[in-house]
Amino acid sequence: MHPPAELVAMNTRVYDVAIIGAGPAGTTLGTFLARAGLRVAILDRDQPPRFHIGESLMPETYWVFKRLGLLPALRASKFPRKYSVQFVSHRGKESVPFYFFETNPHESAVTWQVWRADFDAMLLNCAREAGVEFLGGYNVVDLIQEGDAVRGVQARSTANGDETLAVEAKLTVDASGLSALIARRFRLIETDPLLKKASIWTYYRGAHREPGIDEGATLILHTREKQAWFWYIPLPDDVVSVGVVSDRDYLLRSNRPEEIFQEEVANCPAIEWRLAKGRQFGPYYTVRDYSYSTRQPAGPGWLLVGDALGFVDPIYSSGVFLALKSGELAASAILSGFASGNLAPETIAAWVPAFKKGVQAIRRLVLAFYTKEFSFGAFVRRYPEHRKRLVDLLVGNVFNEDVHRIFDDMARMIPLPE
């Protein structure tokens, strides 16, 4: 798939690694590669700051932040501290908060609720300080291929459509998020048959906030018939991110997302009173069919990371954590490949099987949540020995073999896929 003649640019740049996308996966990967001495470029169609959903972090992000050197900036930020997650049933019964420090007295048990524009800018600045060249305002329009191998990308300026750029690289990494440029080009996407969901979200200013350490808690609230659920994420400047999630066909029953959103608010008294004194602002956003995996993580000259490799569901705020972790793990494999002169797909993707096992743990927990007959409160009362494992899953400790033991007993209550 060679680029069309009209896109062959006079302006050609050469790197060791070209990364598509300046989100958490791409910038984390770029930082570690550049620090090790590789020539790295990150291309993104947007210039910072850029809007993005996914404001709630998992505590296990701490360890990647520590390696990146971002902890001082995060501690000094105005981002609310997140100590816990709390569930509200369809009857309005509030669970005891799942405080992350219950199982971990370390400061890593506390994380943040972030404005993604500011947070992503932090990560990008870190990458640029490491030596990454950021090519913002360039939309990737094609791959440069030599036979079956990818040798870079063709990009077009979003400011000047006549300006094109050829970025040649020994390795091209797709970190383009749900756009999944390479995965869609090579038809590698597999939509999750059990998670055909959609979401509508917006923002409120002045809505209810809990006092003390519960101010920054993520709330997950069911509607009356458990037909849908809301996220409630406190952000800086007295703002709350509020979104509703349900089956795609149910939630997108009309082309009026504002009306659907407000209908679901009225169907969830626990969210209705929290929003009563607040003021909605900005548009209503919609996304659908976001749960998918990919059949192949790498090929000759290319690799997938972050959401481009797959995405589960927003319920446990795992997206940013998995993006950061995949960038960190991919960097280690890529550096080993460059050191040995072996960039074969099986080398640069050696981390993927273990990574996907952790992702599957999150997916099984997601499927449990979507089972109407299941209650985490009832599960913990029946199997109190699993409370620590449940908290471990909620914080992102999914690469610990012990946490998988929770699913043996969970499967006694509800059907769970292997």
Secondary structure, DSSP 8 states (H G I E B T S, - for coil): ----GGG--S-EEEEEEEEE--SHHHHHHHHHHHHTT--EEEEESS-SS---S--B--GGGHHHHHHHT-HHHHHHS---EE-EEEEE-TT--B---EEGGGS--SGGG-EEB--HHHHHHHHHHHHHHHT-EEEETEEEEEEEEETTEEEEEEEEESS-TT-EEEEEEEEEEE--GGG-HHHHHTT-EEE-TT--EEEEEEEEES----SGGGTT-EEEEE-TTSSEEEEEEEETTTEEEEEEEEEHHHHTSSS-HHHHHHHHHHT-HHHHHHHTT-EEEEEEEEEE---EEES-SEETTEEE-GGGTEE--TTTT-HHHHHHHHHHHHHHHHHHHHHHT---HHHHTTTHHHHHHHHHHHHHHHHHHT-TT--HHHHHHH-GGGHHHHHHHHHT--S-GGGGGHHHHHTTTS----
